[in-house]
Amino acid sequence: MTTPRPIINHAVLALGVALAGWFIGHGFVSGRSVDRFVTVKGVSERDVKADLALWPLNVTDNDLSRAQATLRRNSERVLEFLARYDIDTTSAELQGFRVTDLLAQRYGGDPNLRSRFIISQTIMVRSDDPDRILEASQNVGELVEAGVVLSSGEEWGPGGPTFLFTRLSDLKPEMIGEATAKAREAAEQFAQDSRSRVSGIRRANQGVFVILPRDQAAGITEQNQLFKTVRVVSTIEYLLQD
């Protein structure tokens, strides 16, 4: 008995649709399995101590006629002060002689000012012994008692020395390794909870190293602290498999 051609055509069509559906569905499942991943973060921190100190001391006067002599004498007193705290004065550099006319300010000044001019010169102290700089900065009042008119620190800012940590490159390899290991631990824990296993890395972002004040509080800046915290956060996407 011969099967009618319309029935054969319908059967072939149905089989084709079924196979197409199977392949599409299988491809979708496979694609979804490739896209299964988890995003985790790994953190590494180190407490460090500054190894470089910069301390600008701004010596000032308000008498233009005697400015040079006064600033020279006060600069000598500053250097003597530094020497008393065993700070190498050869690292002190005279910078930026500046004369400010108070009457020439943008918003004008009081024409009855007794002192129209402010003369200043910066003594920049650079030292690889931050502990000595810190000790001296805590006793800078000795200079004021000796009649030296000055300001300690940058012209704008909280004042005092700036403490820097310059050996970040020495810490990077170890900290990156630790952050990556912690991210892997987090991914494996997630995989265990989801009854899957961790495969390769889909995408990784090493993150940026930041130097923070060790004692974080409002108004406290990192550069004014001798002790700091170095932190890096690595973000990694791990593929997951059943």
Residue, then its C-alpha position, 0 to 999 in steps of 0.5 A: m500500500t502506497t502512503p499518500r504524498p501529502i501525508i509524507n510531506h506533512a511528516v517530513l515537515a513535522l520532523g524538520v520542525a522538531l529537529a529545528g526546535w531541538f537544535i535551537g533549544h540545545g544551542f540556547v541551553s549551551g549559550r546560557s551555560v557559557d554565560r553563567f558567571v559570578t562577579v566577586k571582589g577581593v580586597s587587600e590592605r596594608d598599613v604603611k608608614a610614610d617614608l618622605a616628608l615635605w614641610p614648607l615653612n613660610v616666613t613673612d614680614n610686613d615692612l617692605s624697607r627691611a624685608q630682605a634683612t628680616l627674612r634672611r635673619n628669620s630664615e637662619r633661625v628656622l635652619e637653626f631650629l631644624a638643626r636642633y631636631d637633627i634635621d639635615t638642613t642641606s635638604a632645606e631649600l629657599q623658594g618663592f620670594r613673594v610680595t603681596d600688595l593688600l591694596a591691589q587685591r581684587y576686591g579692594g582693601d582698607p586704605n587705612l591699613r597700617s601694613r600694606f605689603i606682606i613679604s614672604q619666602t618659603i623654606m621647603v624642607r624635604s626629609d626621608d626621616p618623617d619622624r623627626i619632621l613630625e617631632a619638629s612640627q609639633n614644636v614649631g611654636e618655639l620659632v614663634e616665641a623667638g619672634v619669627v612670623l611664619s606659617s607651617g604648611e601649604e598656603w591653603g590647607p590644614g597646615g603642617p608637613t605632608f607625609l608621603f609613601t613612595r614605595l607602593s610599587d614594592l607592595k603591588p605584586e603581593m597585594i594583587g595576588e592576595a586580592t585575586a586569591k580572596a576573589r577566588e575564595a568568594a567565587e568558590q563559596f558561591a559555586q558551592d552554594s549554587r551546586s556548580r563549580v568555578s571554571g575560568i575567568r571571564r573578565a578581570n579588573q585589577g582595580v586602582f591602588v589607593i592610599l587612605p589615612r589609617d585613622q579615618a575621621a572627618g577633616i583628617t587628610e591622608q597627607n597629614q598622617l604619618f601612618k596610612t592604609v594602602r588598599v586595592v580591590s580586584t573585581i573578577e568574573y568567574l565562569l560557572q559550570d554544572 
